[in-house]
Every structure is written in C-alpha cells, then in structure tokens.
C-alpha cells in the first residue's frame, strides 16, 4: 500500500471529526460514562469496518447500477438521525434514570444508514484499496486498519462526554445539553441530506 500515511490520516479525520456517531458518543458518555458506552464504540467501529469491507468487495457496483438505492439509503439515514435527535430531546431529565445506551448491535447496524460511514467506505474502496494484494486481502487490510485507527478517535468523543458528566448533574444543564446534542444531530442529518 503506497499511500499508507494518507490512508491513515483520512481514517483519523473521518473518525475524529463531528458526525452522527461522535455526537451520539458524546451524549452516551455524558449520560453513562465511558465504560457503559464502550459497547456502542465497538459496535460503531465494527459496523464501519464491515461496511468498508463490503464496499471494497463490490457493493459499490450496486449503487452505480441503481442510483435510487443510494438515494433511499440517504433518506433512511436522515430520518433515523432525526428520530434519534427527537428521542434525545425527549429523554427524561433524571440522573438516576439516564437514557438507554445505544449498545453494540444498534451502533453497528446504524452504520448501514449513516451517510458519513458510507462516504468513508466508498472513498476507501475507490482511493485506498491496495492493488498489489488480492481483493479479499486488500479489503480486509483497509477495513481492519481503519478500525484500529478509528477506535481511539471515536473513544475520545465518549471520553469527552464522560468528562462533562459532573457538569450535567443538574436537570437544567442536562436538558440544555440534550437540546444542543439533538439540534446538532438534526442539523447534521439535514446537511448530509442536502
């Protein structure tokens, strides 16, 4: 792989910059702490790796053949993020009953409708696939390397959320935080749609 540094940099930027995954991890870290958010982190990283692997193995050809499939996926992702934002704003404001964690399976499956994860997978498959390896070996390499780079990047968002947990001990601050996170997620969903 001739472009190892650009590939790793791209993965770090896509994993470390704001997006639906990271906004949800901040909220989960703030409500539950890092340890209880860890399954969601692992689910997100695994889901992105699986999506990248599938895209590298040829899933992208389906979207080229049927562009409506891509549009439908984009709409589904936007709607799901808006539902998550609505649910976050409507969460009860009680530290003894924080909102439910996303969990491994839901976080992994969310990647199927997360536009940022699709963008990352398409870019990796089209730009960074190593040509000197077999298709399967190359897809495995970029998927696993992306997961290794992504884990500490997305973990930092959950750690940030966990760090502000004490600040959110009052119901008013928690309500404001939920509103900010929900608004950010809704705006991001709409920006990704258009």
Secondary structure as GFF3:
##gff-version 3
##sequence-region A 1 194
A	DSSP	alpha_helix	4	16	.	.	.	ID=ss1
A	DSSP	alpha_helix	20	54	.	.	.	ID=ss2
A	DSSP	pi_helix	55	59	.	.	.	ID=ss3
A	DSSP	alpha_helix	60	65	.	.	.	ID=ss4
A	DSSP	alpha_helix	67	89	.	.	.	ID=ss5
A	DSSP	three_ten_helix	95	97	.	.	.	ID=ss6
A	DSSP	alpha_helix	104	110	.	.	.	ID=ss7
A	DSSP	alpha_helix	115	123	.	.	.	ID=ss8
A	DSSP	pi_helix	124	128	.	.	.	ID=ss9
A	DSSP	alpha_helix	135	163	.	.	.	ID=ss10
A	DSSP	three_ten_helix	166	169	.	.	.	ID=ss11
A	DSSP	alpha_helix	171	193	.	.	.	ID=ss12
###
